[in-house]
Amino acid sequence: MAGLLHLWEEGAHGLRRSFLFSSFTAGIAFVNDVAAVAENQHHHPHIAVDYTCVTLTVNTHDAGGAVTAKDHKLASAVDALYLALKD
């Protein structure tokens, strides 16, 4: 799954990736799943919902907004959630 990290763009605000869904409610269900994982990891992404597109941005506030191993761990977990939905 680490290979999916290439789908995340690293920019000035952290790692960012957009996920597309067939409906608004499917996107919101994904957001709820991401929220559960984020709570478990004690690491919370910025989440933007635009109809069927969910965009996540992760960085580590305690590291001055830099991208750290915490961000890569959360990104990998989110990728796993998304892949499970596509199976």
C-alpha positions, 0 to 999 in steps of 0.5 A: 500500500505504500506505493499508493503514496505517490497519489498524494501530492506534497505541497506547502500545506502537507500531503494532499489527495482527492478521492472521487465517489459516486454520490455525496453520501458515499463521500460522507461515509468515507469521511466518517471512516477517515474520522474514526481512523484519525481519532484512533491515530490521534492525528487529524486531517483537514477535510474538504467535501465538494459534492462527490469529491473529498480532499484530505490534507495532512501535516503535523502541527507539532512539527510546525506543519511539516510532513512527518511519519505520522502523516505517511501513516495516516495517508496509508491508512486512508488509502487502505480505506479507499481501496476497501471501498473499491473492492 
